Amino acid sequence: MSSGSKVIEFKPDSRMKSLYRTYVLLFMITFVLPWDIPLIIVSLADIGAFIAMMIINAVIVAAVGYSLWWIPKFYESVRFAIDEEGVVAEYGVFWRKISKVSFAKIHLVQITQGPLQRRFGLYNVCVHTAAMGVPKAEVTLFQVCNADQIRDMILERIGVLTKERRKSVEERILDTLVAIKQFLEEKLK
């Protein structure tokens, strides 16, 4: 994560590429191999069916190859920023998508993590507004490893105390109350 004067720009963690490759592998294992291998074995008896299966497999191999080519290109296209006005997410290999939400509209900053993300130590930071009828995040900073830090930066910019700052304020209040109590106990003696 790099920071300028007030703009903080960063990318997803590079483990995102491994996560997406795992998605491709799981798709192949779950949805392609269970029917593909038996059909190849059955098609060995008929040359026409075997050729058809080889054409289908060539298309599958091309799709997997395209996916494996696309993953690093997509990773390189992603850019996140927290600037003076709000939170920005930009990404897209062929078509760029730019999502931005101003600090004034931010209602909730949530961290989510799926089971495979947990395996790779990755999180999504979801930035929500108070828009009616829209349960999804306006901006998602996906596949990051320092989600707590990112959430705290956003919350700090919208004026919400982070856990550490809230604890610091509470400790100062407690110290002040203890001092007042001690002062009053001395005066009442």
C-alpha positions as CSV (number, residue, x, y, z in Angstrom):
1,M,0.0,0.0,0.0
2,S,1.4,3.4,-0.9
3,S,0.2,6.7,0.4
4,G,0.6,10.2,-1.0
5,S,-0.5,13.3,0.9
6,K,-4.1,12.3,1.2
7,V,-4.6,9.6,-1.5
8,I,-3.9,6.0,-0.7
9,E,-3.6,3.6,-3.7
10,F,-3.3,-0.1,-3.5
11,K,-4.0,-3.4,-5.3
12,P,-5.5,-6.7,-4.3
13,D,-3.0,-9.1,-2.7
14,S,-1.1,-11.2,-5.4
15,R,-2.5,-14.4,-3.8
16,M,-5.7,-13.4,-5.7
17,K,-4.2,-15.0,-8.8
18,S,-3.8,-18.3,-7.0
19,L,-7.3,-18.1,-5.6
20,Y,-8.8,-17.6,-9.1
21,R,-6.7,-20.5,-10.5
22,T,-8.1,-22.6,-7.6
23,Y,-11.7,-21.5,-8.7
24,V,-10.9,-22.7,-12.3
25,L,-9.5,-26.0,-11.0
26,L,-12.5,-26.6,-8.7
27,F,-14.9,-25.9,-11.6
28,M,-13.1,-28.4,-13.8
29,I,-13.1,-31.1,-11.0
30,T,-16.7,-30.5,-10.0
31,F,-18.5,-29.7,-13.3
32,V,-16.4,-31.0,-16.2
33,L,-14.5,-34.2,-15.2
34,P,-17.5,-36.1,-13.8
35,W,-19.2,-36.3,-17.2
36,D,-16.2,-35.8,-19.5
37,I,-14.1,-38.8,-18.6
38,P,-17.0,-41.3,-18.7
39,L,-18.2,-39.9,-22.1
40,I,-14.7,-40.2,-23.5
41,I,-14.6,-43.9,-22.4
42,V,-18.0,-44.6,-23.9
43,S,-17.2,-42.7,-27.2
44,L,-14.2,-45.0,-27.8
45,A,-16.6,-47.5,-29.4
46,D,-17.8,-45.0,-32.1
47,I,-15.3,-42.9,-34.0
48,G,-17.8,-40.1,-34.7
49,A,-18.7,-39.8,-31.0
50,F,-15.0,-39.9,-30.1
51,I,-14.2,-37.0,-32.6
52,A,-17.2,-35.0,-31.2
53,M,-15.8,-35.5,-27.6
54,M,-12.3,-34.4,-28.7
55,I,-13.9,-31.2,-30.2
56,I,-15.7,-30.6,-27.0
57,N,-12.5,-31.2,-25.0
58,A,-10.6,-28.8,-27.3
59,V,-13.2,-26.1,-26.5
60,I,-12.9,-26.9,-22.8
61,V,-9.1,-26.7,-23.0
62,A,-9.3,-23.4,-24.9
63,A,-11.7,-22.0,-22.2
64,V,-9.4,-23.0,-19.4
65,G,-6.4,-21.6,-21.3
66,Y,-8.2,-18.3,-21.8
67,S,-9.1,-18.2,-18.1
68,L,-5.5,-18.8,-17.1
69,W,-4.4,-16.0,-19.5
70,W,-7.1,-13.7,-18.2
71,I,-6.4,-14.0,-14.4
72,P,-3.0,-12.1,-14.4
73,K,-4.4,-9.6,-16.8
74,F,-7.3,-8.9,-14.5
75,Y,-5.1,-8.7,-11.5
76,E,-3.0,-6.0,-13.3
77,S,-6.1,-4.1,-14.2
78,V,-7.3,-3.7,-10.6
79,R,-6.6,-0.4,-8.7
80,F,-8.2,0.7,-5.4
81,A,-7.9,4.2,-3.9
82,I,-9.0,6.0,-0.8
83,D,-8.8,9.7,-1.7
84,E,-10.0,13.0,-0.3
85,E,-13.5,12.5,-1.6
86,G,-14.2,8.8,-1.1
87,V,-13.4,5.2,-2.0
88,V,-12.6,4.1,-5.6
89,A,-12.3,0.7,-7.3
90,E,-11.2,0.3,-10.9
91,Y,-10.9,-2.9,-12.8
92,G,-11.5,-4.7,-16.1
93,V,-9.4,-6.3,-18.8
94,F,-11.5,-5.3,-21.8
95,W,-14.2,-3.1,-20.3
96,R,-13.1,-0.8,-17.4
97,K,-15.5,-0.5,-14.5
98,I,-15.0,2.4,-12.1
99,S,-17.0,2.4,-8.9
100,K,-16.8,5.4,-6.5
101,V,-18.6,6.3,-3.3
102,S,-18.1,9.5,-1.4
103,F,-17.4,9.5,2.3
104,A,-20.6,11.5,2.9
105,K,-22.7,8.6,1.6
106,I,-20.9,5.7,3.3
107,H,-23.2,4.0,5.8
108,L,-21.4,0.7,6.6
109,V,-18.0,-0.8,6.0
110,Q,-18.1,-4.6,6.2
111,I,-15.4,-7.3,5.9
112,T,-16.4,-10.6,4.3
113,Q,-14.4,-13.8,3.7
114,G,-15.4,-17.0,2.0
115,P,-14.0,-20.4,2.8
116,L,-11.4,-20.4,-0.1
117,Q,-10.5,-16.8,0.7
118,R,-9.8,-17.9,4.3
119,R,-7.4,-20.6,3.0
120,F,-5.5,-17.9,1.1
121,G,-5.8,-15.2,3.8
122,L,-7.8,-12.8,1.7
123,Y,-10.8,-10.6,2.5
124,N,-13.3,-8.3,0.8
125,V,-14.0,-4.9,2.2
126,C,-17.5,-4.0,1.3
127,V,-18.5,-0.3,1.3
128,H,-22.3,0.2,1.7
129,T,-24.4,3.3,1.4
130,A,-27.9,3.9,2.8
131,A,-29.5,3.5,-0.6
132,M,-32.9,2.0,-0.2
133,G,-33.5,-1.5,-1.7
134,V,-29.9,-2.1,-2.5
135,P,-28.5,-4.8,-0.3
136,K,-25.2,-5.1,-2.1
137,A,-22.1,-3.0,-1.6
138,E,-21.6,0.1,-3.7
139,V,-17.8,-0.6,-3.8
140,T,-16.0,-3.8,-3.0
141,L,-12.3,-3.8,-2.4
142,F,-11.7,-7.5,-3.1
143,Q,-9.0,-10.0,-2.3
144,V,-7.0,-7.8,0.1
145,C,-5.0,-9.1,3.1
146,N,-5.1,-6.1,5.3
147,A,-8.9,-5.6,5.6
148,D,-8.9,-4.3,9.1
149,Q,-6.5,-1.6,8.3
150,I,-8.4,-0.6,5.1
151,R,-11.7,-0.6,7.0
152,D,-10.2,1.6,9.8
153,M,-8.8,4.1,7.3
154,I,-12.3,4.4,5.7
155,L,-14.1,4.7,9.1
156,E,-11.6,7.3,10.3
157,R,-12.3,9.4,7.2
158,I,-16.0,9.3,7.8
159,G,-15.5,10.2,11.4
160,V,-16.1,6.9,13.1
161,L,-13.7,5.9,15.9
162,T,-11.7,2.8,15.2
163,K,-11.4,0.1,18.0
164,E,-7.9,1.4,19.0
165,R,-9.0,5.1,19.1
166,R,-12.2,4.3,20.9
167,K,-10.2,2.3,23.5
168,S,-7.8,5.2,23.9
169,V,-10.7,7.6,24.4
170,E,-12.4,5.3,26.9
171,E,-9.1,4.9,28.8
172,R,-8.6,8.6,29.0
173,I,-12.2,9.0,30.3
174,L,-11.6,6.3,32.8
175,D,-8.4,7.9,34.0
176,T,-10.2,11.3,34.3
177,L,-13.0,9.7,36.3
178,V,-10.5,7.9,38.6
179,A,-8.7,11.3,39.1
180,I,-12.0,13.0,39.9
181,K,-12.9,10.2,42.4
182,Q,-9.5,10.5,44.1
183,F,-9.8,14.3,44.3
184,L,-13.3,14.0,45.8
185,E,-12.2,11.4,48.3
186,E,-9.4,13.6,49.5
187,K,-11.7,16.6,49.8
188,L,-14.3,14.7,51.8
189,K,-11.7,13.4,54.4
